[in-house]
Amino acid sequence: MSVTHRILIPFELPDADEVPPVLVDTLVTMEVVLLGHYGLPEQTPPSVARDQFEDDARTELDGIARRFEETGVSVATRLVFGKAREKTINRVALEENCDVILTPGDADAIAEVLVPLRGEANFDRILSFVGELLTATGASVTLFHTGEESDRLPGEKILADATDRLIEAGVEPDRISQQLSVEDDVERSIVDLGDTFDLLVLGETEPSLRDRIFGNRPAQVTAGTDDPAFVVRNVEQP
């Protein structure tokens, strides 16, 4: 696909967890911003911590960046000393124009991708990213919908439209599956289903960016699984 997405990957410094190499390989066609967040105790001013720890933190973040660059990924870095990790990720995502945020997780292979779709919100951006991801990996995808009373379109229509969009993007029809659920506990059903997949792609759907990422469905799902998860931001909303 011609669209290039910009991915924010947050790392908690020092001694950040590594991104699985197979996941790095999926990002070769995209732009990546590596955020090194150095968490501070409440009583420590960021300026003091920066004076004391900046050299070591920068060395660690540059080492992470080199592993991406060696794979051919286009990388930029941001180093932030602070106490509010969630707010920092929110702010940097906006400042760096990142439309996707990655929670790395564990993965040995990327063969099966799960994409829960709630409705029309953020639909085009989610499918654009999924199309590029499937092109990069050759993986198969399951499009998943749990019906809710608030949906303006029936689940069958949402899944059919998503399938058509991926086929138009060049994904072979035999790589696309659909699953429609009527479970009441949407987050739990996604987490349980996600255990059989290698990777999740979630979309923001609420008005508040901070709430969308950390306070509701994407956060609840990513907190409940060890799978890597891409959260596609709904940047059309304020």
C-alpha positions as CSV (number, residue, x, y, z in Angstrom):
1,M,0.0,0.0,0.0
2,S,1.2,3.6,-0.6
3,V,0.2,4.8,2.9
4,T,3.1,4.9,5.4
5,H,2.1,4.8,9.0
6,R,4.1,6.3,11.8
7,I,4.4,4.0,14.8
8,L,5.2,5.1,18.4
9,I,6.9,2.4,20.6
10,P,7.3,3.4,24.2
11,F,10.1,1.9,26.3
12,E,10.4,2.1,30.1
13,L,14.0,3.0,30.9
14,P,16.4,1.8,32.3
15,D,16.6,-1.9,31.3
16,A,13.8,-1.7,28.8
17,D,12.2,-4.9,27.4
18,E,13.3,-5.8,23.9
19,V,10.9,-5.8,20.9
20,P,10.8,-9.4,19.4
21,P,12.9,-9.4,16.2
22,V,9.9,-10.8,14.2
23,L,7.9,-7.8,15.2
24,V,10.7,-5.4,14.1
25,D,10.6,-7.0,10.7
26,T,6.9,-6.0,10.3
27,L,7.8,-2.3,10.5
28,V,10.3,-2.1,7.6
29,T,7.8,-0.2,5.4
30,M,6.7,2.2,8.2
31,E,8.2,5.1,10.2
32,V,9.0,4.4,13.8
33,V,9.4,6.7,16.8
34,L,11.1,5.1,19.8
35,L,10.1,6.8,23.1
36,G,12.4,6.2,26.0
37,H,10.5,7.1,29.1
38,Y,12.7,7.3,32.3
39,G,10.3,7.1,35.2
40,L,11.0,9.2,38.2
41,P,10.0,9.1,41.9
42,E,7.6,11.9,42.9
43,Q,10.2,13.8,44.8
44,T,12.8,13.8,41.9
45,P,12.7,16.9,39.6
46,P,13.2,15.9,35.9
47,S,16.1,18.4,35.6
48,V,18.0,16.6,38.3
49,A,17.4,13.2,36.9
50,R,18.4,14.3,33.4
51,D,21.8,15.7,34.7
52,Q,22.4,12.4,36.5
53,F,21.0,9.7,34.1
54,E,20.8,11.3,30.6
55,D,24.0,9.8,29.2
56,D,23.2,6.3,30.3
57,A,19.6,6.6,29.1
58,R,20.6,8.0,25.8
59,T,23.1,5.2,25.3
60,E,20.4,2.6,26.0
61,L,17.9,4.2,23.7
62,D,20.5,4.6,20.9
63,G,21.3,0.9,21.3
64,I,17.6,0.0,20.8
65,A,17.4,2.3,17.8
66,R,20.4,0.5,16.2
67,R,18.6,-2.8,16.3
68,F,15.7,-1.3,14.3
69,E,18.0,0.5,11.9
70,E,20.0,-2.8,11.2
71,T,16.7,-4.3,10.0
72,G,16.1,-1.3,7.7
73,V,13.5,0.5,9.8
74,S,13.3,4.3,9.6
75,V,13.7,5.4,13.2
76,A,13.5,8.6,15.3
77,T,14.0,8.8,19.1
78,R,12.6,10.8,21.9
79,L,14.0,10.7,25.5
80,V,11.7,12.0,28.3
81,F,12.3,12.1,32.1
82,G,9.1,12.3,34.0
83,K,6.5,10.8,36.3
84,A,3.3,10.5,34.2
85,R,4.1,7.8,31.6
86,E,0.6,7.7,30.1
87,K,0.5,11.5,29.6
88,T,3.9,11.4,28.1
89,I,2.9,8.7,25.6
90,N,-0.2,10.8,24.7
91,R,1.8,14.0,24.3
92,V,4.6,12.4,22.2
93,A,2.2,10.6,20.0
94,L,0.5,13.9,19.1
95,E,3.8,15.8,18.7
96,E,5.4,13.2,16.5
97,N,2.2,12.7,14.4
98,C,2.1,9.0,15.2
99,D,-1.1,7.3,14.2
100,V,-0.3,3.9,15.7
101,I,1.0,2.9,19.2
102,L,2.6,-0.5,19.7
103,T,2.6,-2.5,22.9
104,P,5.4,-5.0,22.0
105,G,4.5,-8.2,24.0
106,D,5.9,-11.6,23.1
107,A,6.0,-13.2,19.6
108,D,8.0,-15.9,17.9
109,A,6.1,-15.5,14.6
110,I,3.5,-13.4,13.0
111,A,1.2,-15.8,11.2
112,E,-2.3,-15.0,12.6
113,V,-3.6,-11.5,13.3
114,L,-6.8,-10.6,15.1
115,V,-8.6,-7.4,14.3
116,P,-11.6,-6.5,16.5
117,L,-13.8,-4.0,14.8
118,R,-16.4,-2.1,16.7
119,G,-18.1,0.0,14.1
120,E,-17.5,2.9,11.7
121,A,-15.3,4.9,14.0
122,N,-11.7,5.0,12.8
123,F,-12.6,2.3,10.2
124,D,-10.5,3.6,7.3
125,R,-7.4,4.1,9.3
126,I,-7.6,0.7,10.9
127,L,-8.0,-1.1,7.6
128,S,-5.3,0.9,6.0
129,F,-2.8,-0.1,8.7
130,V,-4.0,-3.7,8.7
131,G,-3.5,-3.9,4.9
132,E,0.1,-2.6,5.2
133,L,0.8,-5.0,8.0
134,L,-0.5,-8.0,6.1
135,T,1.5,-7.0,3.1
136,A,4.7,-6.9,5.2
137,T,4.1,-10.2,7.0
138,G,2.1,-12.5,4.7
139,A,0.0,-13.3,7.7
140,S,-3.7,-14.3,7.8
141,V,-6.3,-12.1,9.5
142,T,-9.5,-12.7,11.4
143,L,-11.8,-9.8,11.5
144,F,-13.8,-9.9,14.7
145,H,-17.0,-8.0,15.7
146,T,-19.1,-8.2,18.8
147,G,-22.5,-6.6,18.3
148,E,-23.5,-3.7,20.5
149,E,-26.8,-1.8,20.6
150,S,-24.9,1.5,19.9
151,D,-23.7,0.2,16.5
152,R,-25.3,2.0,13.5
153,L,-24.3,-0.9,11.2
154,P,-24.9,-4.6,11.7
155,G,-21.9,-6.7,12.4
156,E,-22.2,-8.6,9.2
157,K,-22.0,-5.4,7.2
158,I,-19.0,-4.1,9.1
159,L,-17.1,-7.4,8.6
160,A,-18.1,-7.5,4.9
161,D,-17.0,-4.0,4.3
162,A,-13.7,-4.6,6.1
163,T,-13.1,-7.7,4.0
164,D,-13.7,-5.8,0.8
165,R,-11.3,-3.1,1.9
166,L,-8.5,-5.5,2.5
167,I,-9.1,-7.3,-0.8
168,E,-8.9,-3.9,-2.6
169,A,-5.6,-3.4,-0.8
170,G,-4.2,-6.6,-2.3
171,V,-4.8,-9.1,0.4
172,E,-5.8,-12.5,-0.9
173,P,-9.4,-13.5,0.1
174,D,-8.2,-16.9,1.5
175,R,-6.1,-15.0,4.1
176,I,-9.2,-13.3,5.5
177,S,-11.6,-14.8,8.0
178,Q,-14.6,-13.3,9.8
179,Q,-16.0,-14.0,13.3
180,L,-19.1,-12.5,14.7
181,S,-19.9,-12.7,18.4
182,V,-22.7,-11.7,20.7
183,E,-20.8,-11.9,24.0
184,D,-21.6,-9.3,26.6
185,D,-18.1,-9.0,28.0
186,V,-16.4,-7.6,24.9
187,E,-12.9,-7.1,26.4
188,R,-12.8,-10.6,27.9
189,S,-14.0,-12.2,24.6
190,I,-11.2,-10.4,22.7
191,V,-8.5,-11.4,25.2
192,D,-9.7,-15.0,25.2
193,L,-9.8,-15.2,21.5
194,G,-6.5,-13.3,21.2
195,D,-4.7,-16.2,23.0
196,T,-4.9,-18.2,19.8
197,F,-3.4,-15.4,17.7
198,D,0.1,-13.9,17.3
199,L,-0.8,-10.2,17.1
200,L,-3.7,-7.8,17.8
201,V,-4.7,-4.7,16.0
202,L,-7.1,-2.5,18.0
203,G,-8.7,0.9,17.2
204,E,-9.4,3.8,19.4
205,T,-13.1,4.7,19.5
206,E,-13.7,7.2,22.3
207,P,-13.5,11.0,22.2
208,S,-10.5,11.4,24.7
209,L,-7.2,10.2,23.4
210,R,-5.9,9.5,26.9
211,D,-9.0,7.5,27.7
212,R,-9.0,5.7,24.4
213,I,-5.5,4.4,24.9
214,F,-5.3,3.8,28.6
215,G,-8.7,4.0,30.1
216,N,-11.1,1.8,28.2
217,R,-11.2,-1.1,25.7
218,P,-7.7,-0.9,24.1
219,A,-6.0,-0.6,27.5
220,Q,-8.2,-3.3,29.1
221,V,-7.3,-5.7,26.2
222,T,-3.6,-5.0,26.1
223,A,-3.4,-5.3,29.9
224,G,-5.0,-8.8,29.6
225,T,-2.7,-10.3,27.0
226,D,1.0,-10.9,26.4
227,D,0.4,-10.7,22.6
228,P,1.9,-7.7,20.7
229,A,-0.9,-5.1,20.1
230,F,-1.0,-2.2,17.7
231,V,-3.5,0.5,18.8
232,V,-4.6,2.7,15.8
233,R,-5.3,6.2,16.9
234,N,-8.5,7.9,15.9
235,V,-6.7,11.1,14.9
236,E,-9.7,12.5,13.1
237,Q,-11.2,13.3,16.5
238,P,-10.0,16.3,18.7
